[in-house]
């Protein structure tokens, strides 16, 4: 039973440290999301005819099952801008078919006719090849990987409720936690300063009491 208070103190310290680390990680994640979204929003206004990117990387939400089972509906796929000359057969590429439509399909053939490069593509789940060839100017990037189901979450995150739950609320909670932590540390600092002042006053009083008997002892009659 004697060890319980000590164990509780250790647990509180570990718990507080874990909360601080979690808060820092959440803040870093939210900051990264804000930077990425901000960059892509700005680019979408500056270059309205292009798909916005962040350092050459472009995320896309999959809305159809044309690439199943490799890529599923609701997945979030990540592509990277790459030179058209480096694309080879069986690569998965993302390309624009018109101003508002982007497709991610597999390259079935690389065509180089009189120096003009183009690609024939097909969805893994589709029976026939795509009707139009993909030209280099329509290439958005090469497929790097996917995160299963994250596309649905990303779509929900773009709604007002999603923003409130997963962005605004955690950010507000972190700010409140940080303010409470600052207030607590300020109070602890004030208490510590008061304790030090009290100790200093006690030392001065003790020194004064010690000096008075010495002064009295020196007053001998002449």
C-alpha positions as CSV (number, residue, x, y, z in Angstrom):
1,X,0.0,0.0,0.0
2,X,2.9,2.4,0.6
3,X,3.9,2.3,-3.1
4,X,0.4,3.3,-4.4
5,X,0.9,7.1,-4.1
6,X,4.3,6.9,-5.9
7,X,2.8,4.7,-8.6
8,X,-0.1,7.1,-9.1
9,X,2.4,10.0,-9.5
10,X,4.3,8.1,-12.1
11,X,1.1,7.2,-13.9
12,X,0.0,10.9,-13.9
13,X,3.4,12.0,-15.3
14,X,3.3,9.3,-18.1
15,X,-0.3,10.1,-18.9
16,X,0.4,13.9,-19.1
17,X,3.5,13.2,-21.3
18,X,1.4,10.9,-23.6
19,X,-1.3,13.7,-23.9
20,X,1.4,16.3,-24.8
21,X,2.9,14.0,-27.4
22,X,-0.6,13.2,-28.8
23,X,-1.4,16.9,-29.0
24,X,1.8,17.7,-30.8
25,X,1.2,14.9,-33.3
26,X,-2.4,16.0,-33.9
27,X,-1.2,19.6,-34.4
28,X,1.5,18.5,-36.9
29,X,-1.0,16.4,-38.8
30,X,-3.6,19.2,-39.0
31,X,-0.9,21.7,-40.0
32,X,0.2,19.3,-42.8
33,X,-3.4,18.9,-44.0
34,X,-3.9,22.6,-44.0
35,X,-0.7,23.3,-45.9
36,X,-1.5,20.6,-48.5
37,X,-5.1,21.7,-48.9
38,X,-4.2,25.3,-49.0
39,X,-1.5,24.7,-51.7
40,X,-3.9,22.7,-53.9
41,X,-6.7,25.3,-53.5
42,X,-4.4,28.1,-54.5
43,X,-3.1,26.2,-57.5
44,X,-6.7,25.3,-58.5
45,X,-7.4,29.1,-58.7
46,X,-4.1,30.0,-60.4
47,X,-4.3,27.1,-62.9
48,X,-8.1,26.3,-63.3
49,X,-7.5,24.0,-66.3
50,X,-5.1,21.7,-64.5
51,X,-5.4,19.2,-61.7
52,X,-3.7,20.8,-58.6
53,X,-0.8,19.0,-57.1
54,X,1.4,19.2,-54.0
55,X,5.1,18.8,-54.9
56,X,4.2,16.8,-58.0
57,X,1.9,14.4,-56.1
58,X,-1.8,14.2,-56.8
59,X,-4.5,12.4,-54.7
60,X,-7.6,11.1,-56.4
61,X,-10.8,9.5,-55.1
62,X,-11.9,6.4,-57.0
63,X,-15.6,6.5,-57.9
64,X,-15.9,3.4,-60.1
65,X,-14.8,-0.2,-60.0
66,X,-13.2,-0.3,-63.4
67,X,-9.8,-1.3,-61.9
68,X,-11.0,-3.9,-59.4
69,X,-9.6,-5.9,-57.7
70,X,-6.4,-3.8,-58.0
71,X,-8.1,-0.6,-57.0
72,X,-11.5,-0.5,-55.4
73,X,-14.3,2.0,-55.3
74,X,-13.8,4.4,-52.5
75,X,-10.0,4.1,-52.4
76,X,-7.8,7.1,-52.4
77,X,-5.0,6.7,-55.0
78,X,-1.8,8.7,-55.1
79,X,-0.1,9.5,-58.3
80,X,3.1,11.4,-59.1
81,X,3.9,13.5,-62.1
82,X,6.3,11.7,-64.4
83,X,7.7,12.1,-67.9
84,X,5.6,10.4,-70.6
85,X,8.7,8.8,-72.0
86,X,9.2,6.7,-68.9
87,X,5.8,5.1,-69.0
88,X,5.8,1.4,-70.0
89,X,3.3,-1.3,-70.7
90,X,1.4,-2.5,-67.6
91,X,2.0,0.7,-65.8
92,X,-1.1,2.2,-64.2
93,X,-1.5,5.8,-65.1
94,X,-4.0,8.6,-64.3
95,X,-5.1,10.8,-67.2
96,X,-7.8,13.4,-68.1
97,X,-10.4,12.5,-70.6
98,X,-12.1,15.9,-70.5
99,X,-12.1,19.0,-68.3
100,X,-14.0,17.4,-65.4
101,X,-13.1,13.7,-65.7
102,X,-9.9,11.9,-64.6
103,X,-9.4,8.1,-65.1
104,X,-6.9,5.7,-63.6
105,X,-6.3,2.7,-65.9
106,X,-3.6,0.3,-66.9
107,X,-1.4,0.8,-70.0
108,X,-1.9,-2.0,-72.5
109,X,0.3,-0.7,-75.2
110,X,2.7,2.2,-75.8
111,X,2.4,3.7,-79.3
112,X,5.2,5.7,-80.8
113,X,4.2,6.7,-84.3
114,X,6.6,9.1,-86.1
115,X,7.8,10.4,-82.8
116,X,4.3,11.0,-81.5
117,X,3.8,9.1,-78.2
118,X,0.5,7.8,-77.0
119,X,-0.9,5.1,-74.8
120,X,-3.7,2.5,-75.1
121,X,-5.4,1.8,-71.8
122,X,-7.9,-0.5,-70.2
123,X,-9.5,-0.9,-66.8
124,X,-8.7,-4.3,-65.3
125,X,-12.4,-5.1,-64.7
126,X,-13.5,-3.8,-68.1
127,X,-14.0,-6.1,-71.1
128,X,-12.8,-3.8,-73.8
129,X,-10.0,-1.2,-74.1
130,X,-10.7,2.6,-73.6
131,X,-12.1,4.2,-76.7
132,X,-9.6,7.1,-76.8
133,X,-5.8,7.0,-76.8
134,X,-4.0,8.9,-74.0
135,X,-1.7,11.6,-75.2
136,X,1.2,13.0,-73.1
137,X,-0.6,16.3,-72.5
138,X,-3.5,14.4,-70.9
139,X,-1.2,12.4,-68.5
140,X,-1.7,13.4,-64.9
141,X,0.8,11.0,-63.3
142,X,1.8,7.4,-62.6
143,X,0.0,5.4,-60.0
144,X,2.0,5.0,-56.8
145,X,-0.4,3.2,-54.4
146,X,-3.8,3.4,-52.7
147,X,-5.3,3.6,-49.3
148,X,-8.4,1.4,-49.0
149,X,-11.6,3.3,-48.2
150,X,-9.8,6.6,-47.5
151,X,-11.5,8.1,-50.5
152,X,-14.9,7.9,-48.8
153,X,-13.4,9.5,-45.7
154,X,-11.9,12.2,-47.8
155,X,-15.3,12.9,-49.4
156,X,-16.9,13.1,-46.0
157,X,-14.1,15.3,-44.7
158,X,-15.0,17.8,-47.4
159,X,-18.6,18.2,-46.1
160,X,-19.3,20.8,-43.4
161,X,-20.0,18.1,-40.8
162,X,-16.8,16.2,-41.6
163,X,-14.8,19.4,-41.4
164,X,-16.4,20.2,-38.0
165,X,-15.8,16.7,-36.6
166,X,-12.3,15.9,-37.8
167,X,-10.7,19.3,-38.3
168,X,-12.3,22.1,-36.4
169,X,-13.2,20.2,-33.2
170,X,-9.7,18.6,-32.7
171,X,-8.0,21.9,-33.4
172,X,-10.3,23.7,-30.8
173,X,-9.7,20.9,-28.3
174,X,-5.9,21.2,-28.8
175,X,-6.1,25.0,-28.3
176,X,-8.1,24.6,-25.1
177,X,-5.8,21.9,-23.8
178,X,-2.8,24.1,-24.6
179,X,-4.4,27.1,-22.8
180,X,-5.2,25.0,-19.8
181,X,-1.7,23.6,-19.7
182,X,-0.2,27.1,-19.9
183,X,-2.5,28.3,-17.1
184,X,-1.5,25.3,-15.0
185,X,2.2,25.8,-15.6
186,X,1.8,29.5,-14.8
187,X,0.0,28.6,-11.5
188,X,2.7,26.1,-10.6
189,X,5.4,28.7,-11.4
190,X,3.6,31.2,-9.1
191,X,3.4,28.7,-6.3
192,X,7.0,27.8,-6.7
193,X,8.0,31.5,-6.6
194,X,5.9,32.0,-3.5
195,X,7.6,29.0,-1.8
196,X,11.0,30.4,-2.7
197,X,10.1,33.8,-1.3
198,X,8.8,32.2,1.9
199,X,12.0,30.2,2.2
200,X,14.1,33.3,1.6
201,X,12.1,35.2,4.2
202,X,12.6,32.4,6.7
203,X,16.3,32.4,6.0
204,X,16.6,36.1,6.5
205,X,14.6,35.8,9.8
206,X,16.8,33.0,11.0
207,X,19.9,35.0,10.1
208,X,18.5,38.1,12.0
209,X,17.8,36.0,15.1
210,X,21.3,34.5,15.0
211,X,22.9,38.0,14.7
212,X,21.0,39.5,17.6
213,X,22.4,37.3,20.4
214,X,25.9,37.8,19.0
215,X,25.4,41.6,19.1
216,X,24.1,41.4,22.7
217,X,27.0,39.2,23.8
218,X,29.5,41.9,22.6
219,X,28.1,44.6,24.9
220,X,30.3,44.0,27.9
221,X,30.4,46.6,30.7
222,X,33.5,48.9,30.6
